[in-house]
């Protein structure tokens, strides 16, 4: 089973309340949630780190209208540990005028491992000026009555302040290794993860309670006498009471460390605003922790090292004001303020190198100063009687309280860009280089133009290149005030231009001019697409074109109470883009495939209503006039201890006043249709606000001044975001609008699931709050942290002879998210149940206890299969500890039916890092393995033992293979001779890697000393395969040529013997075949053979006739499948042979072919495929289910029989394809059900069902 991703959103845990002279700013820091306006009031992560958060909040999905645009670059790997270096594009990042580009250009994010992003909530003890009482430090949600009416009223009356000790109330968003989610500290001070993904992650923190010093790059100073503070310049940042290191451990026991080094933690510093302040000198917060290591439970790891460079700045401009009358209840400054520029300063980290035991990746950076920057003009002086000085940092950006940077110049303040990275082996020999090229103009944002993949040198070569094209419409300058309410370009706003505060007061308080302003914040479909990605061209010459369109919605989610309101006048455009069309071309102007997307309800019935649901409505103006009562805690003013009479408040802002109600992506879609070129289509339906997954009521709420306004409606209720976005159904229709397949998904619906949550209390000042009139509110709500697992998938196939329904149901362990059982019905109508046991099921076993203590909770110890209530099979894989802190499989036991439980395979020897050295089947000889660096297989010895082999070879020489590679062949040859003296029947296969350690073996020598030699080109691609005798080459077996569009054909130089020329181009005329067959496969399933084939082009085709033979001479027609007739899109077909031949002269081999017949009876045959029954030595897979991060192992007597392995997910998508290998790394696969297809050298195929945790 697989889960569709859905997004999550940030949630405020605790805010603070305390009365002192700078109340407004203090409260503002707690009020705003994550959104485009967050940097006005909340300390935010850098643009680079925040970009990772976008992929978590607005994930790739039909639900969000976001396409998957991914460029794989390189995989750093050692054993089961890996880091995928890749580029990902997101249209929500690359199309906002005031969003600064990241390290690889506008809209692109470079995945280099992972990051944890902090959303700061609440205050910390030292963030208070002198003479201000520090709030008490206690957990307000620990009490069982934490949300009762009495408790909430007590908070309101006392205006309770809760100290954010060690990030207790913060929210952390993680993104690493394909995993995304959030974690919080619950009321028991334990971390809880919130993610729809099926893995239990252990979160641990290492706090720094006392001051820790961080050295920043030295900055030149331009001292100014008018702001002299007497504080000497320093390049040291001091921090205390913060998390220095996070450790996240996955369910396989692999530890991911974030931070823990001074250079891997990014800091953010908010600047002052007009009438604002800095809290003491310490308003600097760590906001991002980058991945610094991945460590196996067996002790080996991958390290990531970082370096720090000079700070850079981003800014925003806004107008925001509040006027309270009578004036005695207002703030000290109760007059209009005018336009404000607010800046944020970031101390960035850049990845320097990734180091594994076998390789290193080095990253090269340079300042990205050839791009559009901010044009800063001083609008307000930072302090009275201090004029603006051009080029001075604090006079324009108000960073006066940071002594180490206060007088630094502002010129050249840009982040770095990544120029290239180089991959080398452990001894520093270069193997690969990836280069990035960008725009180079000071008038445009930094955009990625190409990615060039180079080999072992920079000498002229055929260079595979990705190139990128963007919408030519340019985004405006920064702070141009031409954004819609969601931050996207609309080219409309001429209203934030004046420096006169009265201008804005008059504009907002006059209904006519206010409406003109509101109209200027609406989207414009002609400008939203400015600079969005339009085209990706691949090294092969093919390319993909992307067409986006504006979001639109048909209804709006309302809150307090939860409801959905239909638009009165149909669909309405809103800000941002969704994908409209994706077109793939295999060469110039030749469209191979195309997908169009329609966001309509009831699309199959020609529905025209938008399926979009808007979940956030911005508000810019508020007004009240009337009688009010004093807040619950009210001290009054001298001479007026009790408030009496009316109050008038006027509030307005160019940024939405209700920004704290912004819920991640502002629009999502309940139904999306994906239409192919030929008119066939699929309809996807998702959980959303309008179909039963709106938010639940909050636990409680108390507020002052409820008669003034329902201010709490911008606070979150008990959000159901954890389930919104999960797919409900998927329907497939042909071009005649006939339903062909329907898949319905049902998820965890246990009513007790809501008991898994994090409690939170949110305190927010009401809009009429002032220092002299502290009107507050408190909201108590829950953050749900349960696992919304896929419980049942029911698939119906609609056939002319009757419908076929298949259903699969899964159960999971509530505490660790591991699958407990899976139930389905086989072809005979019998119920099949597969159940699993894990370490936690063996509570008294010392090894299980030790594994659980290391969070190695996912290895499967037992798999039991029952059919119709009778046990069909039992597979046990007990673990043991061959050396300290190493826990590995000990053996594989199998019981078939009522038979005895038999040991099928024993793992008898491991090295100190858990690498298998020896295994044995009962009654058989031992198999031994020799490794270099516990990673490269150097030799396989069958028929000897580990002690004999160890005495015959210098293992230390093998362990440093790259250093001793010239001597290794002689070492291996000497080992052959020594072992032959004592074990004459031993079979030895050796592998050498001279110069090819990161590519693959350059020679494999079998027990008869016959060799296959492999030659690779400068990019590490296989170039040729040659026969050999020992280390000597002889005849050429195969040669491979890799040609790229626009590059010279260079095949002839690759052949060591003879010449290989490119074939001439052949054009098909009118007599073209009726069908272009993409694939044809025969798959053995239980007692049947399933035939699957697909076509990409059909013209005048009539039918497919399926034929079977046992000798390849006499063919029997089994059936007929109708074809499409006319089509230029891909189509898939299937046919089942329910009575294949078993045994007999053919020894169970069944041959199949397709007869593809045209309407005029002309025909052609496909290639022949086979399915074999009763073949000895069939392949078995273990463990099953595959645990997260584990290896899927192929158990077979003869690996040479296997040609390739493919893995398909439950939707039929190919997720893995590779040549024959005894072990397959499945870490990239999401949790769910997969079909493994094994293709043998004779062309036959077997299928195996595997569950991935």
ChimeraX attribute file (.defattr): number of C-alpha atoms within 10 A of each C-alpha:
attribute: neighborCount
match mode: 1-to-1
recipient: residues
	/A:1	23
	/A:2	20
	/A:3	19
	/A:4	16
	/A:5	23
	/A:6	26
	/A:7	27
	/A:8	29
	/A:9	21
	/A:10	19
	/A:11	26
	/A:12	26
	/A:13	27
	/A:14	29
	/A:15	28
	/A:16	26
	/A:17	25
	/A:18	19
	/A:19	16
	/A:20	12
	/A:21	14
	/A:22	18
	/A:23	18
	/A:24	16
	/A:25	18
	/A:26	25
	/A:27	22
	/A:28	16
	/A:29	21
	/A:30	26
	/A:31	26
	/A:32	24
	/A:33	28
	/A:34	20
	/A:35	19
	/A:36	17
	/A:37	19
	/A:38	17
	/A:39	22
	/A:40	23
	/A:41	18
	/A:42	19
	/A:43	24
	/A:44	27
	/A:45	28
	/A:46	25
	/A:47	19
	/A:48	20
	/A:49	25
	/A:50	22
	/A:51	22
	/A:52	23
	/A:53	23
	/A:54	17
	/A:55	21
	/A:56	24
	/A:57	21
	/A:58	24
	/A:59	23
	/A:60	20
	/A:61	19
	/A:62	29
	/A:63	31
	/A:64	25
	/A:65	25
	/A:66	21
	/A:67	20
	/A:68	13
	/A:69	16
	/A:70	14
	/A:71	16
	/A:72	11
	/A:73	17
	/A:74	16
	/A:75	11
	/A:76	21
	/A:77	18
	/A:78	20
	/A:79	16
	/A:80	16
	/A:81	19
	/A:82	20
	/A:83	20
	/A:84	19
	/A:85	15
	/A:86	16
	/A:87	17
	/A:88	17
	/A:89	24
	/A:90	24
	/A:91	23
	/A:92	22
	/A:93	24
	/A:94	25
	/A:95	25
	/A:96	29
	/A:97	25
	/A:98	24
	/A:99	21
	/A:100	26
	/A:101	25
	/A:102	26
	/A:103	24
	/A:104	24
	/A:105	24
	/A:106	24
	/A:107	25
	/A:108	24
	/A:109	25
	/A:110	23
	/A:111	20
	/A:112	19
	/A:113	24
	/A:114	24
	/A:115	25
	/A:116	27
	/A:117	25
	/A:118	23
	/A:119	22
	/A:120	27
	/A:121	27
	/A:122	26
	/A:123	26
	/A:124	21
	/A:125	17
	/A:126	16
	/A:127	17
	/A:128	19
	/A:129	14
	/A:130	10
	/A:131	6
	/A:132	11
	/A:133	11
	/A:134	18
	/A:135	18
	/A:136	11
	/A:137	13
	/A:138	12
	/A:139	18
	/A:140	20
	/A:141	18
	/A:142	13
	/A:143	12
	/A:144	9
	/A:145	12
	/A:146	20
	/A:147	23
	/A:148	15
	/A:149	13
	/A:150	11
	/A:151	14
	/A:152	23
	/A:153	18
	/A:154	14
	/A:155	20
	/A:156	22
	/A:157	15
	/A:158	14
	/A:159	21
	/A:160	19
	/A:161	21
	/A:162	24
	/A:163	25
	/A:164	24
	/A:165	18
	/A:166	19
	/A:167	22
	/A:168	23
	/A:169	29
	/A:170	22
	/A:171	19
	/A:172	20
	/A:173	25
	/A:174	23
	/A:175	22
	/A:176	19
	/A:177	15
	/A:178	15
	/A:179	16
	/A:180	24
	/A:181	21
	/A:182	21
	/A:183	21
	/A:184	27
	/A:185	21
	/A:186	21
	/A:187	20
	/A:188	12
	/A:189	12
	/A:190	13
	/A:191	18
	/A:192	22
	/A:193	25
	/A:194	24
	/A:195	26
	/A:196	25
	/A:197	21
	/A:198	25
	/A:199	21
	/A:200	22
	/A:201	24
	/A:202	17
	/A:203	19
	/A:204	14
	/A:205	17
	/A:206	14
	/A:207	16
	/A:208	15
	/A:209	14
	/A:210	11
	/A:211	12
	/A:212	15
	/A:213	13
	/A:214	15
	/A:215	13
	/A:216	20
	/A:217	13
	/A:218	15
	/A:219	17
	/A:220	12
	/A:221	15
	/A:222	14
	/A:223	14
	/A:224	15
	/A:225	8
	/A:226	10
	/A:227	16
	/A:228	12
	/A:229	11
	/A:230	7
	/A:231	10
	/A:232	8
	/A:233	17
	/A:234	14
	/A:235	14
	/A:236	16
	/A:237	17
	/A:238	13
	/A:239	20
	/A:240	19
	/A:241	18
	/A:242	21
	/A:243	18
	/A:244	23
	/A:245	21
	/A:246	20
	/A:247	21
	/A:248	18
	/A:249	23
	/A:250	21
	/A:251	26
	/A:252	23
	/A:253	25
	/A:254	24
	/A:255	23
	/A:256	23
	/A:257	24
	/A:258	26
	/A:259	24
	/A:260	21
	/A:261	15
	/A:262	17
	/A:263	23
	/A:264	26
	/A:265	25
	/A:266	23
	/A:267	22
	/A:268	22
	/A:269	23
	/A:270	24
	/A:271	26
	/A:272	22
	/A:273	20
	/A:274	17
	/A:275	12
	/A:276	15
	/A:277	18
	/A:278	24
	/A:279	17
	/A:280	13
	/A:281	15
	/A:282	18
	/A:283	19
	/A:284	20
	/A:285	19
	/A:286	22
	/A:287	23
	/A:288	29
	/A:289	29
	/A:290	32
	/A:291	28
	/A:292	25
	/A:293	22
	/A:294	25
	/A:295	17
	/A:296	20
	/A:297	21
	/A:298	17
	/A:299	14
	/A:300	17
	/A:301	22
	/A:302	23
	/A:303	17
	/A:304	23
	/A:305	19
	/A:306	21
	/A:307	13
	/A:308	19
	/A:309	17
	/A:310	17
	/A:311	20
	/A:312	18
	/A:313	22
	/A:314	21
	/A:315	20
	/A:316	19
	/A:317	19
	/A:318	17
	/A:319	18
	/A:320	21
	/A:321	19
	/A:322	24
	/A:323	21
	/A:324	21
	/A:325	14
	/A:326	13
	/A:327	15
	/A:328	14
	/A:329	20
	/A:330	20
	/A:331	20
	/A:332	12
	/A:333	11
	/A:334	16
	/A:335	16
	/A:336	17
	/A:337	20
	/A:338	21
	/A:339	22
	/A:340	17
	/A:341	23
	/A:342	21
	/A:343	21
	/A:344	23
	/A:345	20
	/A:346	23
	/A:347	21
	/A:348	26
	/A:349	27
	/A:350	22
	/A:351	22
	/A:352	16
	/A:353	18
	/A:354	22
	/A:355	21
	/A:356	21
	/A:357	17
	/A:358	23
	/A:359	22
	/A:360	23
	/A:361	21
	/A:362	16
	/A:363	19
	/A:364	16
	/A:365	16
	/A:366	12
	/A:367	16
	/A:368	23
	/A:369	18
	/A:370	17
	/A:371	17
	/A:372	20
	/A:373	20
	/A:374	16
	/A:375	8
	/A:376	15
	/A:377	11
	/A:378	15
	/A:379	14
	/A:380	21
	/A:381	18
	/A:382	24
	/A:383	16
	/A:384	7
	/A:385	9
	/A:386	13
	/A:387	13
	/A:388	18
	/A:389	13
	/A:390	13
	/A:391	15
	/A:392	20
	/A:393	21
	/A:394	25
	/A:395	23
	/A:396	24
	/A:397	27
	/A:398	27
	/A:399	24
	/A:400	23
	/A:401	20
	/A:402	22
	/A:403	19
	/A:404	20
	/A:405	23
	/A:406	24
	/A:407	24
	/A:408	18
	/A:409	18
	/A:410	18
	/A:411	11
	/A:412	12
	/A:413	17
	/A:414	21
	/A:415	26
	/A:416	21
	/A:417	22
	/A:418	22
	/A:419	19
	/A:420	18
	/A:421	18
	/A:422	19
	/A:423	24
	/A:424	20
	/A:425	21
	/A:426	19
	/A:427	12
	/A:428	11
	/A:429	14
	/A:430	17
	/A:431	22
	/A:432	22
	/A:433	23
	/A:434	18
	/A:435	16
	/A:436	20
	/A:437	18
	/A:438	20
	/A:439	16
	/A:440	15
	/A:441	13
	/A:442	12
	/A:443	14
	/A:444	17
	/A:445	27
	/A:446	26
	/A:447	26
	/A:448	20
	/A:449	17
	/A:450	18
	/A:451	23
	/A:452	18
	/A:453	20
	/A:454	22
	/A:455	23
	/A:456	17
	/A:457	13
	/A:458	10
	/A:459	8
	/A:460	7
	/A:461	12
	/A:462	20
	/A:463	16
	/A:464	20
	/A:465	20
	/A:466	19
	/A:467	17
	/A:468	17
	/A:469	17
	/A:470	18
	/A:471	14
	/A:472	12
	/A:473	13
	/A:474	18
	/A:475	26
	/A:476	21
	/A:477	17
	/A:478	22
	/A:479	18
	/A:480	18
	/A:481	26
	/A:482	25
	/A:483	26
	/A:484	24
	/A:485	23
	/A:486	24
	/A:487	24
	/A:488	30
	/A:489	32
	/A:490	27
	/A:491	20
	/A:492	18
	/A:493	20
	/A:494	12
	/A:495	16
	/A:496	19
	/A:497	12
	/A:498	12
	/A:499	14
	/A:500	12
	/A:501	15
	/A:502	13
	/A:503	15
	/A:504	27
	/A:505	24
	/A:506	12
	/A:507	17
	/A:508	23
	/A:509	16
	/A:510	11
	/A:511	11
	/A:512	10
	/A:513	15
	/A:514	19
	/A:515	13
	/A:516	14
	/A:517	20
	/A:518	18
	/A:519	13
	/A:520	21
	/A:521	26
	/A:522	20
	/A:523	26
	/A:524	21
	/A:525	18
	/A:526	13
	/A:527	19
	/A:528	28
	/A:529	29
	/A:530	22
	/A:531	24
	/A:532	28
	/A:533	26
	/A:534	17
	/A:535	19
	/A:536	20
	/A:537	19
	/A:538	19
	/A:539	19
	/A:540	17
	/A:541	18
	/A:542	19
	/A:543	22
	/A:544	20
	/A:545	16
	/A:546	19
	/A:547	18
	/A:548	22
	/A:549	17
	/A:550	20
	/A:551	27
	/A:552	24
	/A:553	24
	/A:554	22
	/A:555	23
	/A:556	20
	/A:557	20
	/A:558	18
	/A:559	21
	/A:560	16
	/A:561	13
	/A:562	14
	/A:563	14
	/A:564	18
	/A:565	13
	/A:566	14
	/A:567	13
	/A:568	9
	/A:569	7
	/A:570	13
	/A:571	18
	/A:572	16
	/A:573	16
	/A:574	21
	/A:575	25
	/A:576	28
	/A:577	23
	/A:578	23
	/A:579	21
	/A:580	19
	/A:581	18
	/A:582	18
	/A:583	17
	/A:584	20
	/A:585	17
	/A:586	15
	/A:587	14
	/A:588	9
	/A:589	10
	/A:590	11
	/A:591	17
	/A:592	18
	/A:593	18
	/A:594	18
	/A:595	18
	/A:596	17
	/A:597	21
	/A:598	20
	/A:599	29
	/A:600	22
	/A:601	22
	/A:602	17
	/A:603	18
	/A:604	17
	/A:605	8
	/A:606	9
	/A:607	12
	/A:608	14
	/A:609	16
	/A:610	25
	/A:611	28
	/A:612	29
	/A:613	23
	/A:614	24
	/A:615	21
	/A:616	21
	/A:617	17
	/A:618	16
	/A:619	16
	/A:620	19
	/A:621	20
	/A:622	16
	/A:623	16
	/A:624	16
	/A:625	12
	/A:626	11
	/A:627	13
	/A:628	17
	/A:629	17
	/A:630	16
	/A:631	20
	/A:632	19
	/A:633	16
	/A:634	16
	/A:635	15
	/A:636	17
	/A:637	13
	/A:638	7
	/A:639	6
	/A:640	10
	/A:641	10
	/A:642	12
	/A:643	17
	/A:644	11
	/A:645	9
	/A:646	13
	/A:647	19
	/A:648	16
	/A:649	19
	/A:650	19
	/A:651	20
	/A:652	23
	/A:653	19
	/A:654	23
	/A:655	21
	/A:656	19
	/A:657	19
	/A:658	22
	/A:659	23
	/A:660	21
	/A:661	24
	/A:662	25
	/A:663	21
	/A:664	21
	/A:665	21
	/A:666	19
	/A:667	24
	/A:668	29
	/A:669	30
	/A:670	27
	/A:671	26
	/A:672	26
	/A:673	24
	/A:674	20
	/A:675	21
	/A:676	19
	/A:677	18
	/A:678	18
	/A:679	16
	/A:680	18
	/A:681	21
	/A:682	21
	/A:683	23
	/A:684	20
	/A:685	24
	/A:686	25
	/A:687	24
	/A:688	26
	/A:689	27
	/A:690	19
	/A:691	11
	/A:692	11
	/A:693	18
	/A:694	24
	/A:695	21
	/A:696	17
	/A:697	16
	/A:698	18
	/A:699	18
	/A:700	16
	/A:701	21
	/A:702	19
	/A:703	23
	/A:704	25
	/A:705	20
	/A:706	15
	/A:707	13
	/A:708	19
	/A:709	15
	/A:710	12
	/A:711	19
	/A:712	20
	/A:713	14
	/A:714	17
	/A:715	27
	/A:716	26
	/A:717	26
	/A:718	19
	/A:719	22
	/A:720	18
	/A:721	23
	/A:722	22
	/A:723	26
	/A:724	24
	/A:725	27
	/A:726	27
	/A:727	27
	/A:728	19
	/A:729	19
	/A:730	20
	/A:731	19
	/A:732	21
	/A:733	18
	/A:734	18
	/A:735	15
	/A:736	9
	/A:737	13
	/A:738	12
	/A:739	19
	/A:740	15
	/A:741	19
	/A:742	18
	/A:743	20
	/A:744	16
	/A:745	23
	/A:746	17
	/A:747	19
	/A:748	17
	/A:749	12
	/A:750	8
	/A:751	7
	/A:752	8
	/A:753	15
	/A:754	15
	/A:755	11
	/A:756	17
	/A:757	20
	/A:758	23
	/A:759	24
	/A:760	26
	/A:761	25
	/A:762	23
	/A:763	30
	/A:764	26
	/A:765	24
	/A:766	20
	/A:767	20
	/A:768	25
	/A:769	23
	/A:770	23
	/A:771	17
	/A:772	20
	/A:773	22
	/A:774	25
	/A:775	25
	/A:776	26
	/A:777	24
	/A:778	27
	/A:779	24
	/A:780	25
	/A:781	27
	/A:782	23
	/A:783	26
	/A:784	23
	/A:785	21
	/A:786	23
	/A:787	27
	/A:788	21
	/A:789	25
	/A:790	25
	/A:791	17
	/A:792	20
	/A:793	21
	/A:794	16
	/A:795	19
	/A:796	17
	/A:797	16
	/A:798	15
	/A:799	11
	/A:800	6
	/A:801	6
	/A:802	8
	/A:803	11
	/A:804	11
	/A:805	14
	/A:806	14
	/A:807	16
	/A:808	18
	/A:809	19
	/A:810	22
	/A:811	18
	/A:812	19
	/A:813	11
	/A:814	13
	/A:815	10
	/A:816	16
	/A:817	21
	/A:818	27
	/A:819	24
	/A:820	16
	/A:821	18
	/A:822	21
	/A:823	19
	/A:824	19
	/A:825	17
	/A:826	14
	/A:827	11
	/A:828	6
	/A:829	9
	/A:830	13
	/A:831	15
	/A:832	20
	/A:833	22
	/A:834	22
	/A:835	19
	/A:836	22
	/A:837	19
	/A:838	21
	/A:839	25
	/A:840	17
	/A:841	13
	/A:842	13
	/A:843	12
	/A:844	10
	/A:845	12
	/A:846	13
	/A:847	20
	/A:848	23
	/A:849	17
	/A:850	16
	/A:851	26
	/A:852	19
	/A:853	11
	/A:854	19
	/A:855	21
	/A:856	23
	/A:857	24
	/A:858	29
	/A:859	29
	/A:860	24
	/A:861	22
	/A:862	22
	/A:863	22
	/A:864	18
	/A:865	21
	/A:866	18
	/A:867	18
	/A:868	13
	/A:869	11
	/A:870	13
	/A:871	17
	/A:872	18
	/A:873	18
	/A:874	20
	/A:875	24
	/A:876	23
	/A:877	22
	/A:878	19
	/A:879	21
	/A:880	16
	/A:881	17
	/A:882	18
	/A:883	13
	/A:884	9
	/A:885	17
	/A:886	21
	/A:887	20
	/A:888	23
	/A:889	21
	/A:890	19
	/A:891	19
	/A:892	21
	/A:893	18
	/A:894	20
	/A:895	18
	/A:896	14
	/A:897	15
	/A:898	11
	/A:899	10
	/A:900	10
	/A:901	15
	/A:902	15
	/A:903	16
	/A:904	15
	/A:905	18
	/A:906	18
	/A:907	19
	/A:908	18
	/A:909	19
	/A:910	19
	/A:911	14
	/A:912	15
	/A:913	19
	/A:914	22
	/A:915	19
	/A:916	19
	/A:917	19
	/A:918	22
	/A:919	22
	/A:920	19
	/A:921	15
	/A:922	12
	/A:923	7
	/A:924	10
	/A:925	14
	/A:926	20
	/A:927	22
	/A:928	22
	/A:929	23
	/A:930	26
	/A:931	21
	/A:932	18
	/A:933	18
	/A:934	22
	/A:935	16
	/A:936	22
	/A:937	17
	/A:938	23
	/A:939	20
	/A:940	20
	/A:941	22
	/A:942	22
	/A:943	18
	/A:944	22
	/A:945	21
	/A:946	19
	/A:947	8
	/A:948	14
	/A:949	19
	/A:950	12
	/A:951	12
	/A:952	17
	/A:953	20
	/A:954	14
	/A:955	16
	/A:956	11
	/A:957	16
	/A:958	24
	/A:959	18
	/A:960	17
	/A:961	24
	/A:962	22
	/A:963	13
	/A:964	15
	/A:965	18
	/A:966	14
	/A:967	13
	/A:968	23
	/A:969	20
	/A:970	11
	/A:971	18
	/A:972	22
	/A:973	15
	/A:974	14
	/A:975	19
	/A:976	24
	/A:977	13
	/A:978	17
	/A:979	23
	/A:980	15
	/A:981	10
	/A:982	11
	/A:983	16
	/A:984	13
	/A:985	13
	/A:986	19
	/A:987	18
	/A:988	25
	/A:989	20
	/A:990	23
	/A:991	24
	/A:992	25
	/A:993	23
	/A:994	18
	/A:995	17
	/A:996	18
	/A:997	20
	/A:998	18
	/A:999	16
	/A:1000	19
	/A:1001	22
	/A:1002	19
	/A:1003	25
	/A:1004	21
	/A:1005	20
	/A:1006	18
	/A:1007	16
	/A:1008	11
	/A:1009	17
	/A:1010	16
	/A:1011	23
	/A:1012	25
	/A:1013	24
	/A:1014	21
	/A:1015	21
	/A:1016	19
	/A:1017	16
	/A:1018	16
	/A:1019	19
	/A:1020	17
	/A:1021	15
	/A:1022	19
	/A:1023	19
	/A:1024	19
	/A:1025	22
	/A:1026	20
	/A:1027	19
	/A:1028	19
	/A:1029	15
	/A:1030	18
	/A:1031	17
	/A:1032	12
	/A:1033	17
	/A:1034	15
	/A:1035	12
	/A:1036	17
	/A:1037	12
	/A:1038	13
	/A:1039	20
	/A:1040	17
	/A:1041	20
	/A:1042	14
	/A:1043	18
	/A:1044	17
	/A:1045	15
	/A:1046	10
	/A:1047	14
	/A:1048	10
	/A:1049	15
	/A:1050	14
	/A:1051	17
	/A:1052	15
	/A:1053	13
	/A:1054	18
	/A:1055	18
	/A:1056	16
	/A:1057	14
	/A:1058	9
	/A:1059	11
	/A:1060	16
	/A:1061	12
	/A:1062	11
	/A:1063	6
	/A:1064	6
	/A:1065	5
	/A:1066	6
	/A:1067	6
	/A:1068	7
	/A:1069	7
	/A:1070	5
	/A:1071	6
	/A:1072	10
	/A:1073	20
	/A:1074	22
	/A:1075	28
	/A:1076	16
	/A:1077	18
	/A:1078	13
	/A:1079	13
	/A:1080	20
	/A:1081	23
	/A:1082	29
	/A:1083	23
	/A:1084	23
	/A:1085	16
	/A:1086	13
	/A:1087	14
	/A:1088	17
	/A:1089	25
	/A:1090	18
	/A:1091	22
	/A:1092	15
	/A:1093	16
	/A:1094	17
	/A:1095	20
	/A:1096	17
	/A:1097	21
	/A:1098	22
	/A:1099	18
	/A:1100	17
	/A:1101	24
	/A:1102	23
	/A:1103	22
	/A:1104	21
	/A:1105	17
	/A:1106	21
	/A:1107	20
	/A:1108	24
	/A:1109	20
	/A:1110	20
	/A:1111	12
	/A:1112	12
	/A:1113	8
	/A:1114	9
	/A:1115	15
	/A:1116	12
	/A:1117	14
	/A:1118	15
	/A:1119	13
	/A:1120	14
	/A:1121	14
	/A:1122	12
	/A:1123	22
	/A:1124	21
	/A:1125	16
	/A:1126	15
	/A:1127	20
	/A:1128	19
	/A:1129	19
	/A:1130	18
	/A:1131	19
	/A:1132	13
	/A:1133	14
	/A:1134	13
	/A:1135	16
	/A:1136	18
	/A:1137	19
	/A:1138	11
	/A:1139	10
	/A:1140	21
	/A:1141	22
	/A:1142	16
	/A:1143	14
	/A:1144	9
	/A:1145	10
	/A:1146	15
	/A:1147	14
	/A:1148	18
	/A:1149	22
	/A:1150	23
	/A:1151	23
	/A:1152	27
	/A:1153	24
	/A:1154	23
	/A:1155	18
	/A:1156	24
	/A:1157	22
	/A:1158	21
	/A:1159	13
	/A:1160	9
	/A:1161	10
	/A:1162	13
	/A:1163	18
	/A:1164	12
	/A:1165	13
	/A:1166	13
	/A:1167	12
	/A:1168	18
	/A:1169	20
	/A:1170	24
	/A:1171	26
	/A:1172	24
	/A:1173	21
	/A:1174	11
	/A:1175	12
	/A:1176	8
	/A:1177	11
	/A:1178	12
	/A:1179	17
	/A:1180	12
	/A:1181	18
	/A:1182	19
	/A:1183	25
	/A:1184	22
	/A:1185	26
	/A:1186	25
	/A:1187	23
	/A:1188	26
	/A:1189	23
	/A:1190	20
	/A:1191	18
	/A:1192	21
	/A:1193	18
	/A:1194	19
	/A:1195	16
	/A:1196	16
	/A:1197	11
	/A:1198	10
	/A:1199	14
	/A:1200	11
	/A:1201	14
	/A:1202	21
	/A:1203	18
	/A:1204	16
	/A:1205	21
	/A:1206	17
	/A:1207	23
	/A:1208	17
	/A:1209	21
	/A:1210	14
	/A:1211	12
	/A:1212	10
	/A:1213	10
	/A:1214	14
	/A:1215	14
	/A:1216	16
	/A:1217	14
	/A:1218	11
	/A:1219	12
	/A:1220	19
	/A:1221	14
	/A:1222	14
	/A:1223	14
	/A:1224	17
	/A:1225	18
	/A:1226	19
	/A:1227	21
	/A:1228	15
	/A:1229	19
	/A:1230	21
	/A:1231	25
	/A:1232	20
	/A:1233	20
	/A:1234	25
	/A:1235	17
	/A:1236	21
	/A:1237	19
	/A:1238	23
	/A:1239	22
	/A:1240	18
	/A:1241	12
	/A:1242	13
	/A:1243	17
	/A:1244	22
	/A:1245	25
	/A:1246	21
	/A:1247	20
	/A:1248	17
	/A:1249	15
	/A:1250	20
	/A:1251	19
	/A:1252	25
	/A:1253	26
